[in-house]
Structures are given as C-alpha cells and as structure tokens.
Amino acid sequence: MSTRTAASPPRRHPRSEPDEMTALLAEPVDDVDAEHAPKDPVPPARAGLRRELNARQVQMIAIAGTIGTGLFHGTGRSLATGGPASILICYAFVGGIVYTTLLLLGEIATQYPVAGSFNAYATRFVDDSYGFALSWNYWFNDAVSVASDLTAAQLVIKYWTDWYPWVLPLIFFVFLLSVNAFHVGAYGELEYWLSSLKILTIIAFILVGILVNAGVNDEHHYIGGENWRIPGAPFHGGFGGFATVFVTASFAYGGTESLGITAGETSNPSKNLPRVVKMVFFRILLFYILSILLIGLNVPWNYPDLANKSITTSPFTIVFKRVGSNGAASVMNAVILSSVLSAGNHAMFAGTRVLYSLFLAKQAPGLFARTTVRGVPLWSLLATSSISLICFGSSYIGAGELWGWLQNIVGVSNQIAWFSIGLSSWRFRAAWVKQGRDLSELKFQGARWTWGWGPPFVVFSVAALIIIQGWSSVIPHFDAVSFVSFYIEIPVMILFYAIWKFVHRNPLVDLATIDLLTDEYVETPEELERDAVREARLEGKWRHGWRAYYLLA
C-alpha cells in the first residue's frame, strides 16, 4: 500500500477510484513516492518500508516501549527523590495524561497510518517548521534512549560484579544493531518474546510483593505501611522532590507514543491499531500502579544504593532479595537486564523510522531514505546508533549520574512529544469539523468521548509538567547541570523551529483547505479476509476461547 506525505499533491478519496486502488495494491509497499519525492542526488529507497508487523507484535511493542528501564530501574531514583506517596501520585497522574494522549494518537494514526506518525502529523496539521523541530528532537531522544538503556545495563551488571561493566552493554549494542539491520519482522519478534518475559516477571513481582509485605520476608515481619511513616516519608524532599518525580515518571511512560511510529509498518492498521489502543494501556496502567504501590510499601526511600553517582539498585531486585533468596534476586536482575535489551531495541527501531520519515517530509537528505531489499532504512539506523554510542561513551563520568541526566533529557523529550500529539489532535479535529466531515467517517471511534476536552487537557497538563518539574534545580539552590538537563530541550526546539521558519517562511497550516483525504488507509482484500475470519471466530461456537486467545496473545 503506497502512502504519501502531506507535501504530496492531493488526490481524490481512494474509495472513489477503485481502478487506481487495485493497481496500487498490486505494487510493493513503498513509502517513498518516486514522482513527488524531493529532488536529491541520492537515489530513493530500494524497497521502502513494509507492513509486516502483525497485531500480536504491535501490541507487545507498545507495551515494551513503556515497560522497560523506567519502571524496573527509574522507580528507584523516583522513590529516593520524592518518597512513596510522591511516586504513586505522580505516576498515576502522568499515566492518565498518557492514556488520553494514546487515544488522540490512535484516532489520527488509524485514519492516516504513515511513517513518522506524530511527527508527520505535526507537520501536516500544525506547521512545517514545528514538525521539523519536533522530528529532529524526537530522533535525538530515541538515540539518547538507546544510550540510556546501555548505561542502565552497566548499573544492572554491577549487582554481580565490577569487572569491566561496559563490555556486556557493547555486546548488546552490536546485537541490537544486527537485529534492526536484518528485517522488521526480526525486530518485532524479538520485542514480542522479551515483552512477554517482562509481563510474566511483573505478575510474579506483584505476587511476591504482596507476600513480602504480609510477612513472608527474611525478617518474618509484617511491613504494612511502615515505610510510609519513617522520617522523610511519605513526601521526601517536599514540593521539589514531588515535582522532580514527574520527569522520571515521564521517562518511565515514554515509548507509548511510538505506537504511531509502527503505523507505517503495521498490517491492516485501520483494524489493528484500534485494538491495540483499546487493550494495551489498561494493562500498562494496571502493571504500573500496582508495582509502584508495592515498591513504596516494601522499600524505604532511604534504602542504601537506591540511587547514587556510581550505582543504582532496582527496587524489583530489592523486593525479591527481601524474600531471603539471593538466587531469586539474581533471577530478577537478569530479567531486568533483558528489559534493558528490549527497551534499547525499541528505541533504536523508533529513532531509525523517525529519521527515515524526515526525508519523506523533505526535512532530511535522501541518504536516510535508502532501504535494503528487506525494507530496512540502513543509513538511518547507522546514524541513530552512532549518536547512541557517543552518548554511551560518556558513562566514564559515573554511570549512575549519567543515567540520571539522560533520564531527565529523555523524560522532557517524551513530554514534548505528548504535547505535540495533543496539539496535532486539536488542529486535526478543528479541520475535520471546519471541512464538514462527519464523525462517523473516523475509523477509530474509541476516542469520541474525548472530543471537546481531550486535546486541551493534554496540551495544558503537559505544559504545566514541563514548567514545574525542574523546581528542585532552582530552589533552594540553583544547580546548573540539573537545570540544563531539565530544560535544554526547550531552547533547542525553539532554535530548530526558528531556523526552518527563517529559511522557508512557511505559514501556519490553513485548516479550511488542508487535504484530509490523502493517506487515508483502505484495507486490501487480504486484510479484509483475515478480519472476516477473526470476526467469525469471535461469533462462532468457540468464541469464548478465541476471545481469551486474542486477549492473551
């Protein structure tokens, strides 16, 4: 299915052109329109991206992008900074924002499943200059996220040994680069199995956490709410500590928005993306809130090595250690290490696709649109991984301290992405109404209940978070390094926006004339047939079994 960028000339609605659509469906999947691609001395992609991520893989990718080092490792830093009540409140509030954001993104991505996702939507519905700044910022965010995950791997390994902790992360890096260079299906399958392992581990953690709190621990002591009543708890660090947890929570939830990044390579996105949106975040929110509650109950905020310059110990490992089994703690630590691998794999994939989509929007050189015969944007992958490796090399200053800085940078970048999704949705909905399109034409109806309040809620809530979360870097004493890590993304965005605006002098998108037909997805006959089989199963004799299967798988 050929997709076209917002910069391409408009065409009539696909449903009015059955002959053209039939011809298009027979073509290979190619996201680069040779006729309308920017003139560039570098040849366009060989094969283009391919829609070879199925619903099973996409659902797990959405989970994997969120459940990673932020939950397994970042919660330790959050607990040490803000105390048990702060992390519970902040993670719940940010979770609500992200869920609303996911609904807004799902609505647009289902209608226009193009490569680049919310970056492309910002260009299309807001402003070309804003889309340019957002895309490059988010690409850098993904590259830094890979470095953050490699640095987290160093911290995890230090639980066992201090012998050259950078060796295994470098092996991880080479492995991830190889997987992403091979085929999108290889990436999807690796994410599926690593995500499955993480989900099983979190379920085990919830059960163990309840037992530990009830008295099944090495001290044979009922813990209850004791750790909420120790000196400094439940709100450690006052308002500054509370505000700081917002950015670590944003780091932990970051990646959910990459559901849209996969849209350009998802089979039958008009059906599979709504299913993913409806299912995945309830699971994530459930896992997060329960896990955060049990961490705050079982681990005191002042636990040794919870977060310092050289080492951070995962609260998940601490809880398993409190059972009285070092073996169980080591197994949990190994699973956390696998989650680091999964998160790095996810960030490398997303960064590569964002850089690829920049060419489609005429905002990057044609070199980054080159793909292998298997549909992998190889030069985009190499550029992304190079930045990751450079950032990871900075870990000599202290892995724990570097990881904290990277957390702040990535967390704020995630917030900018959510803000931009809310803004794009606001503009998209305004254009839809202004041009007289009926709401029944939307392929995803699950976000209808957010009309009127959803986009403003996301935009203003995220803007407030970005402003207040750096409180502790200013009051009571100004910390220049922390302040920069909290706010560096904002002037960079403004600079990129100003440069592109000055060079191209492009106006704000006119909502009354913007083309709302280009890129609307039409299912292929094969996709319709597969969906009919699924619906027949859900209505047949074994419907309850199939519903359970689709729920789990």
N, C-alpha and C positions, 0 to 999 in steps of 0.2 A: 504494500500500500504506500503510495508515494505521498509524502507530506510536503507542505510548502511553508515558507516563513511568512511572517506578516509583511515583509518587504516585497514579496512576490505580487505580481498583478492579480487583482481579484478575478475569480471565476464564478460562474453560476453555481447554484446549490447542486451538490452531487446527485441528489435524488432526481433532478430534472434532466440528467444526462446519462441514461443507462448505457448507451453505447460507449461513451468515453470511460465510464467507470469499469465496464467489462474489460476494456483494453488496459486500464491502469492496474486492475487486479492481476492481470497476467504478467505484469512486469516484476522484476526483482525488487525487494524492499530497498529503497534508496532515498535517504533524507536529503540528498543534495540534488536540487533541480538544476540540471546542466544548463538549461536555457537561461535561467534567471539568476544563477549563482554569480557572485561578484567576480569581475574580471581579475584574474590573478595569474602570474606566471607559473604557479604550481598547479599541476593537474588536479581535478576534483577527485573525490573518493572513488576507489575501485569498485566497491560493492555496497557501500552505505551501511547504516545500522540495520539490524534485523530484529523482527518481532519474534523472539524465541524465548522470552521469559514467560512461563505459564503462571496461572493464578496461585498455585501452590508456592512457587518460588517468590513471586512478588509479595505475597503476604508475609513470608518469612523475612524477606529483605526489609520490609517496613519495620518488622519487629527488631531485626538485627541492627538496623540503623539507630535504634533508640536504646535497646538493652545492650549495653556494652561497658566500656571502662567508666563511663559517667555514673552508672549505677553501682557496679561492682567495686570501683575504686574511689570515684569522686564523692560518694556519700561519706567517706571517712573524713575528707577535708571539710565537707559541709558541717558534719557533726562537731568537729573540733573548732570550727569557726563560729557557729551560731547556736549550738546546743540542740537537744532533741525536739523541742517544740518548734523552733525556727525551721528545721528541715521538713517537718511534717506539714506545716502551714505553707511554706514556700513551694514545696514540690507539688502539693495539691493545687495551689493557685496556678502555677505555671502549667500543670497538667491540663487544667480547664482551658487555658488560653490555647494550648497546642491542639487540643481536641477540636475546638472551634475552628482553628486555622486549618486543620486537616479536612474538615467538612468543606470549607471555602475552596481549598485547593482541589479537592476531589470533584467539585462541581465544574470547575474550569477544565481540569485535566481530562475529565471524561468527555467533555464537549470538544476539546482541542488537544488530543494526545500527541504533542510534538516533542522533539528532542529539546532539552533545555528547560522545559517545564516553567516554573515560576519566573525564571529569568527572562524567558521568551515572552511571558505574559506581561511582565513589567514593561518591556519594550513595546509590546503591541497595544496595551490599554492605558499606559501612563505616559511614558516619554522615552524616546530612543536613548537619550543621554542618561536617564535614570537606569534603564535596562543595561546599558554599557557598564556603568559604575557598579551596579548590583552583581552582574555576572562575573566580572573580574574579582570583586570582593569575595564572592562565594567560591569561586575557583580556588583562590588563595586559602580560604577557610578549609576546604577539603584537603588541600595539600598539607596544611598545618595539622589537620586532624590525624593524618597518617603519621606524622612525626610525633604527635601527642600519644598515639597508641604505641608506637615503638618505644617511647620514653616510659610509658606505663609498664611495658613489658620488662624493662630494666628493674623497675621497682618491685614487680611481682617476683622476679627471679631472685632478688636479694633476700627473700624469705628463706631460701635454701642456701645460698652461697654468695660471696662477694667476688668470686673468681670471674674476671672479665665479663661483667653482666651485659656488655654491648654485643657480644658475639651472637647469641641466640636471636636478638632483635634483628641483626643484619641478615641472618639466615631467613627469618620471617619475611623481611623486605624482599629478598630475592625470590622467595616462593610466591608472594603476592603479585609481584611484577610478572612472573611467569604465568600464573593463573589468568590474570587480566589480559595478558597478551595473546592468550590462546583462543578463547571463544567466550561469548557472553553466557552461553549455557554452562560453561565450566564455573564461571563466577556465580551464577545463580544456584547451581547445585551445591557448591561449597558453602554458600550462605545458608542454604536450606538446612543442611546437616549440623552446621555449627550453631545455628539458631535453635534447632530442636534440642541440642545438648544444653544450651543456656536455659531454655524454658523448663526442662526437666530439673535442672540444678536449682532454679529459683523455687520451684514447687517443693523440692527437698529442703531448701533453706527455710521456707515458711513453716514446714512441719517441725524441723529441728529447732527453729527459733521459738516456737510455742512451747516445746518441751523444755528447752533451756530456761525460759522464763518461769515455767511452772515448777522448776526444781531439779530437773534432770540435767545437772551440770557437775563440774568437778568439785564444787563446794557443797553439793546436795542442799542448796539453799534456794528458797522461793524468792525470786527477784522482784516480780510485780512492777511497781512504778518507782522503785528506789532511785534509779538513775535520773529520774526527773526531779528528784528532791535534793540531790547533792549540791554543795556550794557551786555557784556559777550556772546551774541549770534552773529552769528549762530554756531560758533565753540567754545563752552565753554571749558576751560581747555587746549586749544592749542592742540599740537600733542598728548600729553599724554592722554588728555580726549578723543580724537578721537580714539586712539589705544585701550583704555580700553573698548570702546563700542563693539569692535569685540568679546570679550569674552561673554558679556551679550547677544549679537546677536546670538552667537553660542549656548548659553543656551536656548534662545527662539526657535531656529530652531531644537534643539536637539529632537530626537524621530523619525524623518523622517526615519532614517536608520533602525528603528525597523520594517519597512515593511518586511524586511528579517527575523526578528525573528518569525513573524507569518507564514512564508512559510511552516514550518513543520506541521502546523495545518490548512492550507487553502485547501478547496476543489478545485480540478482541477486547481492547481497553474499555469500550463503552459498557461492557458487561463485567469484566474482571475488576476494574478499578473501583466501581461502587461496592462490590462485595468486599474488597479489601478495606475500604474506608469504614464500612459498617461494622466489620468484625475486629480489626486489628487493634484499634486504640482502646477499646474496652478492656482487652486482655492486658495491654501495656499499663494502663492506669491501675488496674487491679494489682498487677505484679508490683508496681512501684509503691503504691500507698501501703500495701501490706508489708512489703520489705522495709520501707522507711520506718514504719511504726515499730517493727520488731527490732530493727537496729537501734533506734532510740531507747527502747526498753531494756535491751540486753547489753549495750556497750556504753560505758560512761564517756562523756565528751572529752575528759582528760586522760583517756587511755594512752599509755606510752606508745610513741611511734605512730600515732594515728595520722599525723601529718606534720612533717618537718622538712628540712632542707634536703636531706640525703635519702630518706626512706619514708614510705607510707605503707601502712598495713591495711589491707582490705577489711572492713567490718564483717564481711561474709566469712572470711578466714577466721577472724576472732571468735565469732559465734560458734563455728564448728570446733574451734580449739577449746571452747568452754565446756563442750561435751566431755572433755577429758581424753580425747583421742587426737594425738598429733598426726596419725595417719589420715584421719578424716579431714583435718585442716589442710594437709598436703594435697589431698584429692581436690578439695575446693579451690586451692590455689592454682592447681593445674587447669581446672575448668576456667578460672578467671583468665589464665594465660591464653586459653583457646578463644575466650571472648575478645581479648585484645587482637588476636589474629582476625577474627570476624569483623570487628569494627574497622581495622585497617583496610581490610579487603573492600568493605563497603565504601569507605571514604575515597579510596583510590579509584574505584569504579565511578562514583559520582563526580569527582573532580575531572576525570577524563571526559565524561559526557558533557559537562558544563563547558569545557574548553572547546570541544567539538561544536557545540551549539553556537558558540560565539562566531564561528565562521559563517554559519547559516544566517546570522543576523548582520553579517558584513562588519563585524567588530573584531576580527582576528584574521591573521594571514591564512591563506589557503592551505599551508602546510599542515595545519591542525585538523583539516578535514580529510586527510588521506586515511583510508582504512585498508586493512588487509583483506584478502579474499574471504576471510571468515567474519568480516564486519567489525573488526576492532580498530578504533582510531589510534593507531600505534604512536604517532608523534605527539598526540595529546597526552597519551599515557606516559610517555618518556618525560615530557615537560612537567607533568604533575608530580611524578615520582622523584624528579631531580630536586624540586623545591622541598619535598618531604625529607629527602636525605640530608640536605643542607641544614634544615631546622633541627633534625635529629642530632647532627654533629655538634650542636651547641650544648648537649647534655653534660659536657665536661664541667659546666658551672655548678652542677648539682642536679641530679635527675629529679628529685622531689621539688626543688624550687622552679626548675624549668617547666615541669609539668603543670605547676600552679599557674605560671604565666600563660602557657599555651591554653589551659582551661579557660582563662579569662578571655583571651582573644577569640577562641572558637565560640565560647558562650555568647559573647556580644554579637558575633557574626551570625549566629543562629537567630538571635533576636531581630537583627536587621532583615533576615530572610522572612521571618514571620510577619514583621511589619509590612514588608513589600507584598506578601501574599494578600494580607488584608486590604492594602491599598489597591492592588490589581483587581481583587474581587469587587471592591467598592465601585471602581470605574467600569468593570465588565457589566455589573448588574445595572448601572446607570445607563450604559449604552444599550443594553438589551431592552430596557423599558422605553428609552427615548426613541428607538427604532421600531417600536411596536411589536416586538417578538413576544409570543405567548409563553408563559412559564411552563406550559405543558410540553414545549419543544425541548426543554432541558433534558438531557439523557440521564442525569443524576438528580433524582427528586429528594434524596435524603437530606439535603441542606435547605429545603424550602422553609423550614421553621426558623432559620436564622436570618431570613430576609428582614431588613429594616434595622437590625441591631448587630448582626454578626461582624461585618467589616469594621464599623466604628469601634466596637468593643475590642477587637484585636489591635487595631491601629493605636488607640489611645492607651490601652493597657501596656502594650509592649513599649511604647514611647516612655511611659512612666517608669517601667523597669529599667530601661537603659539609663535614664537620668539618675535614679536614686541608688542603684546598686554599687556605685563607686564611693558611697558615703564614707566608708572606713578608710579610704585612701586620702581623704581630706580632713576628716575630723576624728580624733582630737589633734592629730599631727599629719602634715602633708607628706605622703610617701610617693615620690616622683615615679618610681618604677611601677608600683601598683597602679597609680593613676593612669599611666600610659597604657598598661595592659588592659585597663577597663575601657578606655575611650579612644584609643588610636584608630579604631575602625571608622569613627565618625568623620574626622578630617580627611582621611583617605578617600572615603566615599564622596565627600564634597569636592575634593580635588579632581577626582576622575570625572565626576559629573560636569564640573566647570570646564575642564579641558575639552571634552567631547562636545559640549554645548557651544563653546567658543569656535571650534573648528567647523562644525556642521550647522550651527544656528537653526536646529530643527525645532519646530513649535510643539507645544503640548498636543497630544492626540485629540482630534475632534471626535467626540462621542457620537455625534449625529451622522457622521459619514464613514466611520470606521467599518471595514468589511467584517461582518460577523459570520460569513459563510465559508470562507477559505479555511481549510484544515479541519472542518467538521468531519468526524470519522463515520464511515459507513462500513458495516460488517461485511466480510467476504462470505460467499456461500458456505465455505468450510466452517467458518466460525459460527454461522447461524445453525448449521447442522449439529455441531458439537454442543451448542447451547440448548438445542431442542432435546438432545439425548439427556443432558443434565436435568432439564425440567421434567422429562418423562420419568426419570429415576425418582425425582422428589415427589412425584404424584402417584407412583406405582405401588405395588404390593410391599416392596421392601423400603418404602420411603423413609421410615424412621432410621433404619440402618444407614441409608445413604446420607441422610442429614447429619448423623453422627460422624460419618466418614468425612464429609466436607467441612464439618466444624473442626475436626482434629487435624485433617491433612491440609 
